[in-house]
Amino acid sequence: MTQNINVNIKSEVAYKKPEWLRKKLNPSAQIEMENLLKGVGGLHTICQEAKCPNISECFSNKNATFLILGNICTRRCTYCNVTTGMPNMVDESEIKKVTTSVLSLGLKFVVITSPARDDLKDGGAEQFYKVTRDIIEKSPETKVEILIPDFKGSEDSLKRVIESGATIIGHNIETVPSLYRIRRNGTYGRSLEVLRKLKELGGEKVKTKSALMVGLGETEDEMIAVFQDLLTVGCKFLSIGQYLAPSGDFEKVVEFVKPEQFEKYEKIAYSMGFEFVKASPYARSSYMAHHYLNMASAL
């Protein structure tokens, strides 16, 4: 069982990564992919904005999670590196830009996400719909996963993204209830309700997915309770990864969870009824997304 440690404690663990977190980077692949993205108008990816540790690996395989609706978030979560402020107006041209990138890169699996856009009445749901539909219509063999904010719980917005035809709709629960202070303007209950409504409104045609960070001070018992909550609302795809602070200005890492604990979480989650689980130090909600998409298509 992981130890419950006060998340405000500063210790050496927050500054020195263990051996299993020293991932080899491939800068040349990253530069190549970034140049390709610039060639279609400078699209944003969450890989870049969130300083994802898997960026070199994913970019070297020409996999990317596109960030639509700009790169400015209306919320200020204390674990996330995406810029906070007042976003620009919705850019309709990014619909074509994303599809052009998908076609030019020959992508078969695409993940679309966005920052929280609380300034928009629908939270950005219509743009998710348009981007997803355009990809599916112009590249029918491409499977699309969308990773959505909570849309403040709007049922109309959730209905719209369901209508997009995405194979998987994800919404990240992020952490256990006792640590939800790190998620500004979001609540644990609302995130669970979003996942519940997606299944209720979408039925069997919608596969839902969520992700959890560890290393913030959560206990094993708290994690298992979240697993059960997710299953109760019909979410059966799960990703679990180590939280890494983007810089010293963000929430501190309390614990570097060992690989064997990730293995344990994965076994527990499968035994409880999840259909697909990826649990490892470098797992992120969009990491190895094609494995989830393949599984969703097979079910």
C-alpha positions in Angstrom: 0.0 0.0 0.0 1.3 3.5 -0.9 1.9 5.8 2.0 -0.4 8.8 2.5 2.0 11.8 2.8 1.1 15.4 3.3 1.2 17.0 -0.2 2.8 20.2 1.1 5.9 18.5 2.3 9.0 19.5 0.3 11.6 16.8 0.0 14.5 15.6 -2.2 12.1 13.2 -4.0 10.6 16.1 -5.9 13.9 17.0 -7.5 15.8 13.8 -8.2 14.2 11.2 -10.5 14.8 7.5 -9.9 16.4 5.4 -12.6 13.0 4.1 -14.0 12.0 7.7 -14.8 15.1 8.6 -16.8 13.6 8.3 -20.2 15.8 8.6 -23.4 14.7 11.5 -25.6 15.0 11.8 -29.4 15.2 15.5 -30.1 15.6 15.1 -33.8 12.3 13.3 -34.1 10.6 16.0 -32.0 12.0 18.7 -34.3 10.9 16.9 -37.4 7.3 16.5 -36.2 7.2 20.1 -35.0 8.3 21.3 -38.4 5.6 19.2 -40.0 3.0 20.8 -37.7 4.2 24.3 -38.5 3.8 23.5 -42.2 0.0 23.4 -41.8 -0.3 26.6 -39.8 1.3 26.0 -36.5 -1.2 23.6 -34.9 -0.8 23.1 -31.1 -0.4 19.7 -29.5 -0.9 18.9 -25.9 2.4 17.0 -26.2 4.2 20.3 -26.5 2.0 22.5 -24.3 2.0 20.1 -21.3 5.7 19.2 -21.7 4.8 15.5 -21.9 7.7 13.2 -21.2 6.7 10.9 -24.1 6.9 13.6 -26.7 10.0 12.2 -28.4 8.7 8.7 -28.5 5.3 9.7 -29.9 6.6 12.2 -32.4 9.2 9.7 -33.6 6.2 7.4 -34.5 4.3 10.4 -35.9 1.7 10.2 -33.2 0.3 13.4 -31.7 -2.6 14.6 -29.6 -3.9 17.7 -31.3 -5.0 20.6 -29.1 -7.9 22.4 -30.6 -9.6 25.6 -29.4 -6.2 27.3 -28.9 -3.6 26.8 -26.3 -4.9 29.0 -23.5 -7.0 27.5 -20.6 -9.6 29.4 -18.6 -8.7 27.4 -15.5 -5.5 27.3 -13.4 -4.9 23.8 -12.1 -1.8 23.5 -10.0 -0.4 20.5 -11.8 -0.9 21.5 -15.5 1.6 23.5 -17.7 -1.0 24.7 -20.2 -1.1 28.6 -20.3 -3.9 30.2 -18.3 -5.7 33.3 -19.4 -8.4 34.7 -21.7 -8.5 32.6 -24.9 -8.9 33.9 -28.4 -12.1 33.4 -30.4 -12.7 29.9 -31.9 -10.7 29.4 -35.0 -12.8 27.6 -37.6 -9.7 27.2 -39.8 -8.2 24.7 -37.4 -10.8 22.1 -38.5 -9.1 21.9 -42.0 -5.6 22.2 -40.5 -6.1 19.1 -38.2 -7.5 17.0 -41.1 -4.7 18.2 -43.4 -2.2 17.1 -40.8 -3.9 13.7 -40.4 -3.9 13.1 -44.1 -0.4 14.3 -44.7 1.1 12.3 -41.9 -1.0 9.2 -42.8 -2.3 8.9 -39.2 -4.6 6.0 -38.5 -5.3 6.9 -34.8 -5.8 10.5 -33.7 -6.5 12.0 -30.3 -8.2 15.4 -30.1 -8.3 17.4 -26.9 -8.6 21.0 -25.8 -8.0 23.3 -22.8 -11.0 24.2 -20.6 -13.0 26.9 -22.4 -15.4 28.1 -19.8 -15.7 31.3 -21.8 -17.8 29.5 -24.5 -21.4 28.6 -23.9 -20.9 25.0 -25.0 -17.4 24.7 -23.6 -16.1 24.0 -27.1 -18.3 20.9 -27.8 -19.3 22.1 -31.3 -15.6 22.5 -32.3 -14.9 18.9 -31.1 -17.8 17.8 -33.2 -16.7 19.6 -36.4 -13.0 18.5 -36.1 -13.9 14.9 -35.5 -16.5 14.7 -38.3 -14.1 16.3 -40.8 -11.4 13.7 -40.0 -13.9 10.8 -40.3 -15.4 12.0 -43.5 -12.1 12.7 -45.3 -10.1 9.9 -43.8 -12.6 7.1 -43.1 -10.0 4.6 -42.0 -8.8 6.9 -39.2 -10.1 6.2 -35.7 -10.6 9.2 -33.5 -10.4 9.5 -29.7 -11.5 12.8 -28.1 -10.4 13.8 -24.6 -12.8 16.5 -23.3 -13.0 18.9 -20.4 -16.1 18.7 -18.2 -18.1 21.3 -20.1 -19.4 22.3 -16.7 -21.5 19.2 -16.9 -23.7 20.4 -19.8 -25.8 17.6 -21.2 -26.2 19.3 -24.5 -22.5 19.6 -24.9 -22.0 15.9 -24.1 -24.7 14.9 -26.6 -22.9 16.9 -29.3 -19.5 15.2 -28.8 -21.3 11.8 -28.8 -22.8 12.7 -32.1 -19.3 13.3 -33.5 -18.6 9.6 -34.1 -15.5 9.4 -32.0 -14.5 5.8 -31.1 -13.5 6.7 -27.6 -14.5 9.7 -25.5 -12.2 10.4 -22.5 -12.5 12.6 -19.5 -9.8 12.5 -17.0 -10.7 12.1 -13.3 -7.0 13.0 -12.6 -6.7 12.3 -8.8 -8.5 11.0 -5.7 -11.2 13.1 -4.0 -9.0 14.1 -1.0 -6.5 15.8 -3.4 -9.1 17.5 -5.7 -8.0 21.0 -4.5 -5.3 20.8 -7.3 -8.1 20.8 -9.9 -9.3 24.4 -9.9 -13.0 25.0 -10.9 -13.5 21.2 -11.2 -15.0 18.7 -8.8 -14.7 15.0 -8.4 -18.5 14.5 -8.5 -18.9 16.5 -11.7 -16.2 14.6 -13.5 -17.8 11.3 -12.5 -21.2 12.6 -13.7 -19.7 13.5 -17.1 -18.5 10.0 -17.5 -21.8 8.6 -16.4 -23.8 10.8 -18.8 -21.5 9.9 -21.7 -22.4 6.2 -21.2 -26.1 6.9 -20.5 -26.5 9.1 -23.6 -24.2 7.2 -25.9 -24.9 3.6 -24.9 -22.8 0.8 -26.2 -21.5 2.8 -29.2 -19.5 5.0 -26.8 -16.4 3.7 -25.0 -15.3 5.9 -22.2 -11.8 6.4 -20.8 -10.2 8.2 -17.9 -6.8 8.8 -16.4 -5.3 9.1 -13.0 -2.0 10.6 -11.8 -0.1 9.1 -8.9 2.7 10.4 -6.7 0.7 13.3 -5.2 0.1 11.7 -1.8 -2.8 9.3 -2.6 -3.2 5.9 -0.9 -3.8 2.6 -2.5 -7.2 2.3 -0.8 -8.1 5.7 -2.3 -7.0 4.6 -5.8 -9.1 1.4 -5.6 -12.1 3.4 -4.5 -11.7 5.6 -7.6 -11.5 2.5 -9.7 -14.8 1.3 -8.4 -16.4 4.7 -8.9 -15.2 4.7 -12.5 -16.7 1.2 -13.1 -19.9 2.3 -11.5 -20.4 5.0 -14.1 -19.5 2.6 -17.0 -15.9 3.7 -17.6 -13.8 0.7 -18.5 -10.7 2.1 -20.1 -8.1 3.5 -17.7 -4.6 5.0 -17.8 -2.4 5.5 -14.6 0.8 7.4 -14.7 3.4 9.2 -12.5 2.8 12.9 -11.9 5.8 15.0 -12.8 5.9 18.7 -11.9 6.5 20.8 -15.1 8.6 23.2 -12.9 9.0 24.3 -9.3 6.0 26.6 -9.6 3.6 23.6 -9.8 2.3 21.0 -7.3 5.2 19.1 -5.8 5.8 15.5 -6.4 5.3 13.7 -3.1 6.4 10.2 -4.2 7.9 8.5 -7.1 5.7 5.4 -7.3 7.7 2.2 -8.1 7.1 0.2 -11.3 5.9 -2.8 -9.2 3.1 -0.6 -7.7 1.9 0.3 -11.2 1.9 -3.4 -12.0 -0.2 -4.0 -8.9 -2.7 -1.3 -9.8 -3.0 -2.7 -13.3 -3.8 -6.2 -12.0 -6.3 -4.9 -9.5 -8.0 -2.8 -12.1 -8.3 -5.7 -14.5 -9.6 -8.0 -11.7 -12.3 -5.4 -10.9 -13.6 -5.4 -14.5 -11.8 -2.8 -16.6 -11.5 -3.8 -20.2 -8.1 -2.2 -20.9 -5.6 -0.6 -18.5 -2.2 1.0 -19.1 -0.4 1.6 -15.8 3.3 2.6 -15.9 5.4 5.6 -14.7 5.2 7.2 -18.1 1.6 6.4 -19.0 -0.5 9.4 -19.9 -4.1 9.6 -21.0 -3.1 9.8 -24.7 0.0 7.6 -24.6 -0.3 4.5 -26.8 -3.8 5.5 -27.6 -4.0 3.2 -30.6 -4.0 0.2 -28.2 -7.2 1.5 -26.6 -8.7 2.3 -30.0 -7.9 -1.2 -31.3 -9.5 -2.6 -28.2 -12.6 -0.4 -28.6 -13.0 -1.6 -32.2 -12.7 -5.2 -31.2 -15.4 -5.0 -28.5 
